[in-house]
Amino acid sequence: MKANLNFTVRASIWTLVVLPIYASGASADTTLRPKFSFLLEGHASSSFLSSWPHRESVRRTPDGALHFADQWRDPNTGLQVRCEGVQYPRHDALEWTVYLKNTGQRDTPIISDLLAMDSNLTRTGTSEFKLHHNVGSPASASDYGPLETPLGPGADKRISAAGGRGTNSDLSYFNLSEGNQGTIIVVGWPGQWAADFKRDASKSIHIRAGQEQTHFRLHPGEEFRSPLMVLQRWTGDWLDGQNKWRRWMMAYGMPKPGGNLPKPMMLASSSRAYEEMIGANEANQIMHIDRYMEEKLPLAYWWMDAGWYIQQHGWPQVGTWEADPKRFPKGFKPISDHAHAHGVKTLVWFEPERVAPGTYLADHHQDWLLNPFVNLESHSSSQLGTNEPCVTFNTDSKPFSSNRIHWKAKGLSFHPGPKGEYSDIRFTASADGTYQVAVKFEGIDEQTTTDVHVLGPRGAVFSDKIDMANNASATGYQGGIVLKQGQTIDFVVGFGNGSYVCDSTGIDAAIISPDGIRHRASEEYKKRPWAYGYLPPGTFPDAKGFQTYDRTIRGGANGNQLLNLGNPDAWHWLVDHIDRFLTTNGIDLYRQDFNMDPLDFWRSHDDPDRQGITENKHIVGYLAYRDELRKRHPNMLIDSCASGGRRNDLETMRRAVPLWRSDYAYEPNGHQGMTYGISMWIPYHGTGTVATTDAPYYGGGWSPVQPYAFWSNTAPSLGCGVDVRVKSIDYDALRRLFREWQKVSEYYYGDFYPLTPYSIDSRQWIGWQFNRPEHKDGVVELFRRSDSSEERYHVKLRGLDPKGTYYLKWIDGGDQKSHVLKRWKGSELMSEGVSVQIVERPGAAILQYVPVQ
């Protein structure tokens, strides 16, 4: 593959290596050019697109980039196809997006299988293809972990988003290497994308990427867009390719509020002390800011997270975006004014797309909301304060599936609770006699592992287990049970494997009473003689503890709905409302979260001939919403969060930065691994620190200041969760660590090199290097973990001037008696390396190298 992009500009004609650029992917080539495809009524675009009337345009910007647009139009249907993008010769990179628009008077024929990239890459040398990619952010210790997949002859690798959040399971950034050269391939899409890498038997690999599901007609005037695609060539080794990407990312892939890249910064919040903002109010927020000022900690932003708004059931109840007047009678303006007076800015959390029951949007704008669970009705307990345990009924005459759960038409199901509560469907006898019982319990979640029971007046009549993993998908009981009037039969479900997750269980229970009347639970839903409730936790269910469910929610177990950002009225309301809130309350940084998977909401709204439309319009609205906020607040930084880092795709990263990269918080090994992985692709990211190795997600009180824990969580953006109400914390140590972090932070925009293999194993070392070749300096961070038996680790640095001379000195940790201000040749540090000793276990060594002047 060629390493450079060649281009020619001639009048209004533009070319990339070959004229013209076709959107067919019909033939293999080794050039870097946009190649996409789609089917129109089952016919491949490669068979007709080149025959349509065609227009081209190009303009060059002062930075040397070429902005191009290619357009085709079908004179018969009015379907317009545009490919718009930018070529970056200085970075050997190319990006493009495909747009389909109906300019005709009637619906288009069916458009399907729209692929933003449909192309072959052919290797030129003897080295095989190898795909470097990363885990997304499913909120585990392995978040952002690097992966490596060999792609030899016949190999086929498919990677996709999960649940409709772009980096929920996997990052959408790939590095396809072949020896000393390769190609970066990035899919920019905040929704459900998919990418296939299929190797042939010779030297080529076929790459197909796009929105996962597309099969639709376009109405007159309607437009549909593809994901953004970026390709970048590199030479050297694959880490050189990663650093070439980082440099392009900082130049073109990151927000620049006020014209500048975001600076490394320290933020702080009281979220751990008050369960986000549930217990927060105006007075204690001002008090916390004052404590940071008193302790002279370098606070840049005061962070106010979830729960500040009007709600009755905790922070997840979102949909009323007004400050709680009981706790914030004047909104956030007094807090912002107080912070600004001390040179501190404010950040506020929003989650506008998810809408919970009992909120303004749920009560007043149902026409703006999407809800695939609208036909599910769930019964639960307000006393328990959770949506499980529960009993759920599908009121529809059609079956419904979501998140690998399959509800039958007019089917009844139940689910245990998180603390061991049993869910119970109870039958009460109307007369004395023998009741004939026939019941079938069936796992309706693909991962159901439950225990099920039939309880009579004298205790258990039947007990068994369902274990989908071991092909035990159903069980049941038939027999007679003698009851007196008022006595009960209880059908009960628990969590057989010790976890209540994924334990949805269907039940088909029928009882024939002594007088011959047949009672079927699903047919007599919400009618006597049936009742729904729960039993307290225990080693075995006890029917004497039965408590009736007192809450009914239409729309599934949690009742969440999705604000449809593809709805113009919803979009305009949201933009104006949030803009007014930010302005009125003096907020400096907008933080947007997204704690739900939207895919089922989108797909359930699509008709068979409109598959993919709802997702596409929502994503277009989501990106336009952020663009409009940035237009109205050009100096404001925006934060992206989606249960941590589940929406860190390129389109989002162009508009925002991930200040909270994972909901897996604080634990050192996992966060060391996260820095290792995410730094390959996203230069600016953030997390939090309590400077304590075993800090809980919520909690207050005294905590020790441990350098190893502090450094394990450092990142360009660093949030502090220390309980500053406690004055006995070692603030001298904390101030020193933050000062040292500020020294390190100037290197975060340098090149990034892992210096050890990736691992989250407590027996292994891990470390990396940030290098600034323009300044001939950098920093090394190494960690000896708690179970490592080795005191020393030998590292070879990267990217130095081999003829240069460097001072290597400690910033923190390690054996500070050795190598302090020792002179090293750049060639020595790269070829021979240096042995770093860390005596403490666990321990961290932070080293800086600077050129000898």
C-alpha positions in Angstrom: 0.0 0.0 0.0 1.2 3.5 -0.7 2.1 5.6 2.2 1.2 9.0 0.8 -1.9 10.6 -0.7 -1.3 12.1 -4.2 -3.8 14.7 -5.5 -4.3 16.9 -8.5 -6.5 19.9 -8.7 -7.6 20.9 -12.3 -10.3 23.5 -12.5 -13.3 22.1 -10.7 -12.1 18.5 -11.1 -10.4 16.8 -8.2 -8.8 13.4 -8.1 -7.2 11.1 -5.6 -4.7 9.1 -7.6 -7.2 7.9 -10.1 -10.0 9.7 -12.0 -12.9 9.4 -11.4 -13.7 8.3 -7.8 -16.4 5.7 -8.0 -18.6 4.7 -5.2 -18.8 1.1 -6.0 -16.0 -0.9 -4.5 -16.1 -2.9 -7.7 -12.4 -3.5 -8.1 -9.5 -4.0 -5.8 -6.9 -1.3 -5.7 -4.2 0.0 -3.4 -5.2 3.7 -3.4 -6.6 5.6 -0.6 -10.0 7.0 -1.8 -13.6 7.0 -0.7 -15.5 3.9 -1.8 -19.0 3.3 -0.7 -21.9 1.2 -1.9 -25.6 0.6 -1.6 -28.4 -1.4 -3.3 -31.3 0.3 -5.0 -34.2 -2.2 -5.5 -31.6 -4.9 -5.1 -29.3 -3.5 -7.8 -25.7 -2.7 -6.8 -24.7 0.9 -7.1 -21.6 -0.2 -9.0 -23.9 -1.2 -11.8 -25.5 2.2 -12.3 -24.0 5.1 -10.4 -21.4 6.0 -13.0 -24.1 6.5 -15.6 -26.0 9.1 -13.5 -25.3 12.8 -14.2 -22.4 13.8 -12.0 -21.0 17.0 -10.5 -17.7 17.7 -8.6 -16.3 20.5 -6.6 -13.2 21.1 -4.5 -11.8 23.9 -2.4 -8.5 24.2 -0.6 -8.2 25.7 2.9 -5.1 27.6 4.2 -3.9 24.5 6.1 -3.6 22.6 2.8 -6.7 20.5 3.3 -8.9 19.7 0.3 -12.6 19.8 0.9 -14.4 17.9 -1.9 -18.0 17.1 -2.9 -19.1 14.5 -5.4 -22.7 14.4 -6.5 -24.8 12.0 -8.6 -28.6 12.3 -9.4 -31.0 9.7 -10.8 -33.1 11.6 -13.4 -35.9 8.9 -13.0 -36.4 8.7 -9.2 -34.8 12.0 -8.1 -32.5 10.1 -5.7 -29.4 12.3 -5.1 -26.1 10.8 -3.8 -23.4 13.0 -2.4 -20.0 12.1 -1.1 -18.5 14.9 0.9 -15.2 14.9 2.7 -11.7 16.3 3.3 -8.3 15.2 2.2 -5.4 16.0 4.6 -2.2 15.6 2.6 0.0 16.6 5.6 -1.4 13.8 7.6 -1.9 11.2 4.8 -5.5 11.1 5.8 -8.9 11.1 4.1 -12.4 11.4 5.5 -15.9 11.3 3.9 -19.6 11.0 4.6 -22.3 9.8 2.1 -25.7 11.5 1.9 -28.7 10.1 0.1 -31.6 12.6 -0.6 -34.9 12.2 -2.3 -35.3 15.3 -4.6 -38.2 13.7 -6.4 -42.0 13.9 -5.9 -42.6 10.2 -4.8 -41.0 7.8 -2.4 -37.8 6.2 -3.6 -37.5 2.5 -4.3 -36.0 0.5 -1.4 -32.5 1.5 -0.5 -30.6 -1.1 1.4 -27.1 -2.2 2.6 -25.7 1.3 2.6 -22.0 0.9 3.3 -20.0 4.0 4.1 -16.9 2.0 3.2 -16.9 -0.9 0.8 -13.4 -1.4 -0.4 -10.5 -3.8 -0.8 -6.9 -3.2 0.5 -4.2 -5.3 -1.0 -0.9 -5.9 0.8 2.3 -5.3 -1.2 4.8 -7.1 1.0 5.1 -10.5 2.6 3.9 -9.5 6.1 0.3 -10.6 6.9 -2.5 -8.3 8.0 -3.0 -7.8 11.7 -5.9 -5.8 13.1 -5.2 -3.7 16.2 -8.4 -2.7 18.0 -9.7 -2.0 21.5 -12.4 -3.0 23.9 -15.0 -0.2 24.4 -16.3 0.8 27.8 -18.7 -1.8 29.2 -17.7 -0.5 32.7 -15.2 -3.2 33.7 -11.5 -3.3 34.6 -10.8 -4.3 30.9 -12.3 -1.1 29.5 -10.2 0.2 26.5 -7.9 -2.9 26.6 -6.0 -3.3 23.4 -6.8 -6.3 21.2 -4.9 -7.9 18.3 -6.5 -10.1 15.7 -4.4 -11.8 13.0 -6.1 -11.7 9.6 -4.5 -14.4 7.6 -6.0 -16.0 4.4 -9.7 -16.8 4.9 -10.1 -14.9 8.1 -13.3 -13.0 8.8 -13.7 -10.6 11.7 -16.9 -8.6 12.4 -17.0 -5.9 15.1 -20.0 -3.8 16.0 -21.6 -1.5 18.5 -23.9 -3.0 21.1 -27.3 -1.6 22.0 -27.0 1.5 19.9 -24.3 3.3 21.8 -21.2 3.6 19.6 -18.4 2.4 21.9 -20.5 0.3 24.3 -18.7 -3.0 23.6 -15.9 -2.1 21.2 -14.1 1.1 20.1 -14.9 2.0 16.5 -11.2 2.8 15.8 -9.0 0.2 13.9 -5.3 0.0 12.9 -4.8 -2.6 10.1 -1.1 -3.2 9.9 1.0 -5.2 7.4 4.6 -5.2 8.6 6.1 -1.7 8.5 3.0 0.0 7.0 -0.7 0.1 7.5 -4.0 1.9 7.5 -6.0 3.5 10.2 -9.7 2.9 9.7 -12.3 4.8 11.8 -16.1 4.6 11.8 -17.6 7.7 13.2 -21.1 6.9 14.4 -22.7 7.4 17.8 -25.3 4.7 17.0 -25.3 1.1 15.9 -22.4 0.6 13.4 -20.8 -2.6 12.1 -17.5 -3.3 10.4 -16.4 -6.5 8.6 -12.9 -7.4 7.8 -12.9 -10.3 5.3 -9.6 -11.8 4.1 -9.4 -13.5 0.8 -7.1 -16.4 -0.1 -4.5 -14.2 -1.8 -3.3 -10.7 -0.6 -6.4 -8.6 -0.2 -8.8 -7.8 2.6 -12.4 -6.6 2.0 -13.6 -4.0 4.4 -17.3 -3.1 4.8 -18.5 -0.6 7.4 -21.6 1.4 8.0 -24.8 1.8 10.0 -25.7 -1.8 10.9 -29.3 -1.9 9.6 -30.4 0.0 6.5 -33.5 -1.0 4.4 -35.7 1.9 3.7 -37.6 4.2 1.3 -37.0 8.0 1.4 -40.0 10.3 1.4 -39.8 13.4 -0.9 -37.3 15.9 0.5 -35.9 13.4 3.1 -32.2 12.8 3.6 -30.2 9.9 5.1 -26.5 10.0 5.9 -23.8 7.4 6.4 -21.4 7.2 9.3 -18.2 9.3 8.9 -15.3 7.3 7.6 -11.6 8.2 8.1 -8.6 6.4 6.5 -5.0 7.3 7.3 -1.8 5.7 5.9 1.3 5.2 8.0 4.7 3.7 7.8 7.1 2.5 10.5 5.6 0.2 13.2 1.9 0.2 14.3 2.6 2.5 17.2 4.0 5.0 14.8 0.6 4.7 13.1 -1.1 5.4 16.4 0.9 8.5 17.0 0.2 9.7 13.5 -3.5 9.3 14.3 -3.1 11.2 17.6 -1.6 14.1 15.8 -4.4 14.2 13.2 -6.9 13.8 16.1 -5.5 16.9 17.8 -5.5 18.8 14.6 -9.0 17.9 13.2 -10.8 15.5 15.5 -11.1 17.4 18.8 -13.2 20.4 19.9 -11.3 23.7 20.3 -13.5 26.0 22.4 -12.2 29.5 21.9 -9.9 28.2 19.2 -7.7 26.1 21.5 -7.4 22.5 22.5 -8.8 21.8 26.0 -6.1 22.2 28.7 -5.4 19.6 31.3 -7.5 20.5 34.4 -8.4 19.4 37.8 -12.2 19.2 38.6 -13.9 18.3 41.8 -17.4 17.4 43.0 -19.3 16.3 46.1 -20.9 13.3 44.3 -19.4 10.7 46.6 -20.6 12.5 49.7 -24.2 13.2 48.5 -24.9 10.2 46.1 -24.3 12.4 43.1 -26.5 15.5 43.9 -29.3 13.7 45.8 -28.2 15.3 49.1 -26.7 18.5 47.6 -28.0 22.0 48.1 -26.9 25.5 47.5 -25.2 25.8 50.9 -23.2 22.6 50.8 -22.0 23.2 47.3 -20.6 26.6 48.2 -19.1 25.1 51.3 -17.3 22.5 49.3 -15.9 25.1 46.9 -14.7 27.1 49.9 -12.9 24.1 51.3 -11.0 23.6 48.0 -10.0 27.2 48.1 -9.0 26.9 51.8 -6.8 23.9 51.0 -5.3 25.6 48.0 -6.1 22.7 45.7 -5.9 23.7 41.9 -9.6 23.6 41.2 -10.6 24.6 37.7 -14.2 23.4 37.6 -16.8 22.7 40.2 -18.7 19.6 39.0 -22.4 19.2 39.8 -23.7 15.9 38.6 -27.0 13.9 38.5 -29.9 14.6 40.9 -30.1 18.4 41.1 -33.4 18.6 39.3 -37.0 18.0 40.4 -37.4 14.3 41.1 -39.1 12.1 43.7 -37.3 8.7 43.2 -33.6 9.5 43.0 -31.2 10.7 40.3 -32.3 8.2 37.6 -35.7 10.0 37.4 -34.7 12.4 34.6 -37.0 14.4 32.4 -37.7 17.6 34.3 -34.8 19.9 33.6 -35.4 22.5 36.3 -33.3 22.9 39.5 -35.1 21.6 42.5 -36.5 24.8 44.1 -36.4 23.3 47.6 -32.6 22.8 47.5 -31.7 25.4 44.9 -34.3 28.2 45.3 -32.3 30.6 43.0 -31.1 27.9 40.7 -27.3 27.5 40.3 -26.6 31.2 39.8 -25.5 31.8 43.4 -23.1 28.8 43.2 -21.7 29.9 39.8 -21.3 33.5 41.0 -19.4 32.2 44.1 -17.2 29.9 42.0 -16.5 32.6 39.5 -15.4 35.0 42.2 -12.7 32.5 43.1 -11.6 31.9 39.5 -13.5 28.6 39.3 -15.9 27.6 36.6 -19.0 25.3 36.9 -20.0 22.1 35.2 -23.6 20.7 35.3 -24.8 17.2 34.3 -27.7 16.5 32.0 -29.2 13.4 30.5 -31.8 14.8 28.0 -32.4 11.7 25.8 -33.6 9.4 28.6 -37.0 10.2 30.0 -38.3 8.6 33.2 -42.0 8.3 34.4 -43.4 11.2 36.5 -41.3 13.9 34.8 -42.2 16.9 32.7 -41.4 15.4 29.4 -43.1 12.1 30.2 -46.3 13.9 31.4 -46.5 16.7 28.7 -44.8 15.5 25.5 -45.5 11.8 24.9 -45.6 12.6 21.2 -41.8 13.3 21.4 -41.0 10.0 23.0 -40.1 6.6 21.8 -40.9 3.5 23.8 -40.6 0.0 22.5 -42.0 -1.4 25.8 -45.2 0.5 25.5 -47.2 -2.8 25.5 -45.4 -4.1 28.6 -47.0 -3.5 32.0 -44.9 -4.0 35.1 -45.9 -4.4 38.8 -43.4 -3.6 41.5 -43.0 -2.2 45.0 -42.6 1.5 45.8 -41.4 0.5 49.3 -38.4 -1.3 47.9 -37.6 1.7 45.7 -36.5 -0.4 42.7 -38.3 -1.7 39.6 -37.4 -5.3 40.5 -38.7 -7.7 41.8 -41.6 -7.4 39.4 -44.4 -9.1 37.5 -44.7 -8.1 33.8 -47.4 -8.7 31.2 -47.2 -8.2 27.5 -50.6 -6.7 26.6 -50.0 -7.0 22.9 -51.3 -9.8 20.7 -47.8 -10.1 19.2 -44.6 -11.3 20.8 -41.9 -8.8 21.7 -38.1 -9.1 22.1 -35.6 -6.7 23.5 -32.1 -7.1 25.0 -32.3 -10.9 24.5 -35.6 -11.2 26.4 -38.5 -12.7 24.5 -42.0 -11.9 25.8 -44.8 -14.0 24.5 -48.0 -12.5 23.1 -50.4 -11.9 26.1 -47.7 -13.5 28.2 -47.1 -13.2 31.9 -43.5 -13.2 33.4 -41.7 -12.3 36.6 -38.3 -11.4 37.8 -36.6 -11.6 41.2 -35.1 -8.6 43.1 -31.5 -7.4 43.6 -31.3 -8.2 47.3 -32.7 -11.7 47.1 -36.4 -10.9 47.0 -38.6 -13.5 45.4 -41.3 -12.5 42.9 -44.7 -14.1 43.5 -47.9 -14.7 41.5 -50.5 -15.8 44.0 -53.8 -17.6 43.6 -56.4 -17.5 46.4 -59.0 -20.2 46.8 -62.7 -19.2 46.7 -63.9 -22.5 48.3 -62.7 -25.6 50.0 -61.6 -28.6 47.9 -58.9 -29.9 45.6 -57.5 -27.6 42.9 -55.9 -29.1 39.8 -52.7 -27.2 39.0 -50.7 -27.1 35.7 -47.8 -24.6 35.5 -44.9 -24.2 33.1 -41.9 -22.0 34.0 -39.8 -20.9 31.1 -36.7 -18.8 30.8 -37.4 -15.9 28.5 -34.1 -14.2 28.8 -31.4 -16.0 26.9 -29.3 -16.1 30.1 -32.0 -17.0 32.6 -30.7 -18.9 35.7 -33.5 -19.0 38.3 -35.0 -21.2 40.9 -38.8 -21.7 40.7 -41.3 -23.0 43.2 -45.0 -23.8 43.8 -45.9 -23.3 47.4 -49.1 -24.6 49.0 -50.5 -24.2 52.5 -48.1 -26.8 53.9 -45.0 -25.4 52.2 -43.3 -26.4 48.9 -45.2 -28.6 46.5 -42.6 -28.2 43.7 -39.1 -26.7 43.4 -36.7 -26.8 40.4 -34.2 -24.6 38.5 -34.0 -23.1 35.1 -30.5 -22.8 33.6 -30.4 -21.6 30.0 -26.6 -22.1 29.8 -27.1 -25.9 30.4 -30.1 -26.4 28.2 -32.6 -26.4 31.1 -34.9 -23.8 29.6 -38.2 -24.8 31.1 -39.8 -26.9 33.9 -43.2 -27.4 35.3 -45.6 -29.1 37.7 -49.0 -30.8 37.4 -51.0 -32.1 40.4 -53.8 -31.5 42.8 -53.5 -29.3 45.9 -56.1 -29.3 48.7 -57.1 -25.8 49.8 -59.5 -24.3 52.2 -61.3 -21.1 51.3 -58.8 -18.1 51.5 -55.7 -20.3 51.3 -53.2 -19.7 48.6 -51.0 -21.2 45.9 -47.9 -19.2 45.3 -45.9 -19.4 42.1 -42.4 -18.1 42.9 -39.2 -17.2 41.1 -35.8 -16.5 42.7 -32.2 -16.2 41.3 -30.8 -19.6 41.3 -27.2 -18.6 40.5 -26.9 -15.9 43.2 -27.5 -13.1 40.8 -30.8 -11.5 39.8 -29.5 -10.2 36.5 -31.0 -11.7 33.3 -33.5 -13.8 35.2 -36.8 -12.9 33.4 -39.0 -16.0 33.6 -42.2 -16.7 31.8 -45.1 -18.4 33.6 -48.2 -20.2 32.2 -50.3 -21.2 35.2 -53.7 -22.7 35.0 -55.9 -23.9 37.9 -59.2 -25.8 37.8 -61.2 -25.1 40.9 -63.4 -27.8 42.6 -66.5 -26.5 40.8 -64.8 -27.0 37.4 -64.0 -23.4 36.6 -60.7 -22.9 34.8 -58.5 -20.0 36.0 -55.5 -19.1 33.7 -53.2 -16.4 35.1 -52.5 -14.8 31.7 -56.2 -14.7 30.7 -57.3 -13.3 34.1 -54.5 -10.7 34.2 -55.1 -8.2 37.0 -58.3 -10.0 38.0 -59.3 -12.1 41.0 -58.4 -14.6 42.2 -54.8 -13.6 41.2 -52.5 -11.2 43.0 -48.9 -10.1 42.5 -46.2 -9.4 45.1 -42.9 -10.4 46.5 -41.4 -12.5 49.3 -38.5 -11.5 51.5 -35.0 -12.8 50.9 -34.0 -16.1 52.4 -32.6 -19.5 51.7 -36.0 -20.7 50.7 -39.2 -18.7 49.8 -41.6 -18.2 52.7 -45.2 -17.4 51.5 -46.0 -15.9 55.0 -43.9 -12.8 54.0 -46.0 -11.9 51.0 -46.2 -8.2 50.2 -48.4 -6.9 47.4 -46.9 -4.9 44.6 -48.4 -1.4 44.8 -47.0 0.2 41.7 -47.9 -0.4 38.1 -45.7 1.1 35.3 -46.7 1.0 31.7 -43.7 0.7 29.4 -41.5 -2.0 30.8 -39.6 -2.7 34.0 -38.2 0.8 34.4 -40.5 2.8 32.3 -37.7 4.8 30.6 -38.5 6.4 27.2 -36.3 8.0 24.6 -36.6 11.6 23.6 -36.6 11.4 19.8 -34.0 13.9 18.6 -35.2 13.2 15.1 -38.4 15.0 16.0 -38.0 18.7 15.1 -40.3 20.0 17.9 -38.4 18.0 20.5 -35.1 19.1 19.1 -36.0 22.8 19.1 -37.4 22.6 22.6 -34.3 20.9 23.9 -31.9 23.3 22.4 -33.7 26.4 23.6 -34.4 25.0 27.1 -30.8 23.9 27.8 -29.3 27.0 26.2 -31.5 29.2 28.4 -30.6 27.1 31.5 -26.9 27.3 30.9 -27.0 31.0 30.3 -29.3 31.9 33.2 -27.4 29.8 35.7 -23.9 30.9 34.5 -22.8 27.4 33.6 -19.4 27.0 31.9 -19.3 23.4 30.9 -22.2 21.2 29.6 -22.0 17.5 30.6 -24.3 15.1 28.7 -24.8 11.5 29.9 -26.8 8.6 28.3 -27.7 5.7 30.6 -29.7 3.5 28.3 -29.4 1.5 25.2 -31.5 3.1 22.5 -31.4 0.5 19.7 -34.7 -1.2 20.6 -36.4 2.1 20.8 -35.2 3.1 17.3 -35.9 -0.3 15.6 -39.3 -0.8 17.2 -40.4 2.5 15.7 -39.4 1.5 12.1 -41.8 0.0 9.6 -40.5 -2.9 7.5 -39.7 -0.5 4.6 -38.1 2.2 6.9 -35.5 0.2 8.8 -32.7 2.4 10.1 -34.6 5.7 9.6 -35.4 6.4 13.2 -31.8 5.8 14.3 -30.4 7.9 11.5 -32.6 10.8 12.2 -31.9 10.6 16.0 -28.1 10.6 15.4 -28.3 13.5 13.0 -30.4 15.4 15.6 -28.0 14.5 18.4 -25.0 15.8 16.5 -26.9 18.9 15.3 -27.9 19.6 18.9 -24.3 19.6 20.1 -23.3 21.8 17.1 -26.0 24.3 18.0 -24.9 24.4 21.6 -21.3 25.0 20.5 -22.5 27.8 18.1 -24.4 29.5 20.9 -21.6 29.0 23.4 -18.4 29.0 21.3 -16.1 29.1 24.4 -17.8 26.3 26.2 -16.3 22.9 26.5 -18.8 20.0 26.2 -18.4 16.7 28.0 -19.5 13.3 26.6 -20.6 10.6 28.9 -22.8 7.5 28.3 -22.7 5.3 31.4 -19.0 6.1 31.2 -17.3 5.9 27.8 -20.0 4.2 25.7 -20.3 7.0 23.2 -16.7 7.9 22.4 -17.0 7.6 18.6 -15.2 10.2 16.4 -18.3 12.2 15.6 -18.9 12.8 19.3 -15.2 13.3 20.1 -15.2 16.2 17.5 -17.8 18.0 19.6 -16.9 16.9 23.2 -14.3 15.3 25.5 -14.9 12.3 27.8 -14.3 13.6 31.3 -15.5 10.4 32.8 -14.1 7.7 30.6 -15.6 4.7 32.5 -18.2 3.9 35.2 -15.6 1.5 36.6 -14.2 3.9 39.1 -11.0 4.4 41.0 -9.6 0.8 41.1 -5.8 1.1 40.1 -5.2 -1.9 37.9 -8.2 -1.2 35.7 -7.5 2.5 35.3 -3.8 1.9 34.5 -5.0 -0.3 31.7 -7.6 2.3 30.6 -4.9 5.0 30.2 -2.8 2.5 28.3 -5.6 1.7 25.9 -7.6 4.9 25.4 -4.4 7.0 24.9 -3.8 5.2 21.6 -6.8 6.8 20.1 -8.2 9.7 22.2 -5.6 12.1 23.5 -7.9 14.0 25.9 -9.8 11.9 28.5 -10.7 12.1 32.1 -11.5 10.1 35.2 -11.6 10.6 39.0 -9.3 10.1 42.0 -9.7 9.7 45.7 -6.0 9.0 46.0 -7.0 5.8 47.8 -6.7 2.3 46.3 -10.0 0.9 47.7 -12.2 4.0 47.5 -15.9 3.1 47.1 -18.0 4.7 44.4 -20.1 6.5 47.1 -18.9 7.4 50.5 -17.4 10.1 52.7 -15.1 10.4 55.6 -11.4 10.3 56.1 -9.3 8.5 53.5 -5.5 8.0 53.2 -3.5 9.8 50.5 -1.6 7.1 48.6 0.6 8.2 45.7 0.2 4.8 43.9 -3.6 5.2 43.9 -3.3 8.8 42.8 -1.0 8.2 39.8 -3.0 5.2 38.8 -6.0 7.5 38.0 -4.2 10.4 36.5 -5.3 11.6 33.1 -5.5 15.0 31.2 -8.8 15.7 33.1 -8.7 14.7 36.7 -11.7 14.8 39.0 -11.2 14.9 42.8 -13.6 12.9 45.0 -11.9 13.5 48.3 -14.3 14.4 51.2 -12.9 17.9 51.9 -15.4 18.3 54.8 -12.8 16.2 56.7 -9.9 18.4 57.7 -7.7 15.7 59.0 -6.9 14.3 55.5 -3.2 14.8 54.5 -3.7 17.8 52.3 0.0 18.5 52.2 0.5 15.2 50.4 -2.5 15.9 48.2 -1.2 19.3 47.2 2.2 17.9 46.3 0.7 15.2 44.1 -1.5 17.7 42.3 1.5 19.9 41.7 3.5 17.0 40.3 0.5 16.0 38.1 0.5 19.5 36.7 4.1 19.0 35.7 3.2 15.8 34.0 0.1 17.1 32.3 2.0 19.2 29.9 3.1 16.0 28.1 -0.3 14.5 27.5 -0.5 15.9 24.0 2.8 14.3 23.1 3.3 11.0 21.3 2.2 8.0 23.3 4.3 4.8 23.6 3.4 1.7 25.7 6.6 0.5 27.4 5.3 -2.8 28.8 2.8 -5.4 27.5 -0.9 -4.6 28.4 -2.2 -6.4 31.5 -4.5 -5.8 34.4 -2.9 -8.7 36.3 -1.8 -7.6 39.8 1.4 -9.6 39.3 2.6 -7.5 36.3 4.1 -4.1 35.8 2.6 -1.7 33.4 3.9 1.6 32.0 4.1 4.1 29.2 5.8 7.1 27.8 4.5 10.5 26.6 7.1 12.1 24.3 7.4 15.6 22.8 9.9 15.3 20.0 9.5 19.0 19.1 10.7 19.9 22.7 12.9 16.8 23.1 11.3 16.0 26.5 8.7 13.7 27.9 7.6 11.6 30.9 7.6 8.0 31.8 5.0 6.4 34.1 5.6 2.9 35.6 3.6 0.9 38.0 4.6 -2.1 40.1 1.5 -3.8 41.2 0.6 -5.3 44.5 1.6 -8.9 43.7 4.6 -8.3 41.5 7.7 -10.1 42.7 10.1 -8.0 40.6 11.6 -4.8 42.1 13.1 -3.7 38.7 11.8 -3.3 35.2 13.9 -2.5 32.2 12.4 -0.1 29.6 13.6 1.2 26.3 12.3 4.7 25.4 10.9 5.7 22.0 11.1 8.8 19.8 14.2 10.5 21.3 17.0 12.3 19.4 19.7 9.6 19.2 22.4 12.2 19.2 20.8 14.3 21.9 21.7 14.2 25.6 19.0 14.0 28.3 18.6 14.5 32.0 16.5 11.7 33.5 15.0 12.7 36.9 12.3 11.6 39.2 9.0 13.5 39.7 7.6 11.0 42.1 8.1 7.4 43.4 10.7 4.8 42.6 14.3 4.7 43.8 15.0 8.4 43.9 18.6 7.9 44.9 19.6 6.5 41.5 19.6 8.2 38.1 18.7 11.6 39.6 19.9 14.2 37.0 22.1 11.7 35.4 23.0 12.4 31.7 21.9 9.9 29.1 22.5 9.7 25.4 19.3 9.4 23.4 20.7 6.4 21.7 21.4 4.8 25.0 17.9 5.3 26.3 16.4 3.9 23.1 18.7 0.9 22.4 20.0 -0.1 25.8 17.2 1.4 28.0 17.1 2.0 31.7 16.3 -0.2 34.6 13.7 1.4 37.0 13.5 0.2 40.6 10.3 0.5 42.7 10.8 -0.8 46.2 7.3 -0.4 47.4 4.6 -2.9 46.4 2.4 -1.5 45.0 4.3 1.6 43.9 4.6 4.1 41.1 7.6 5.7 39.4 7.1 9.0 37.5 10.2 10.1 35.6 10.8 13.2 33.5 13.5 13.5 30.8 14.6 16.9 29.5 17.4 17.9 27.0 20.8 19.0 28.3 21.1 22.6 27.3 
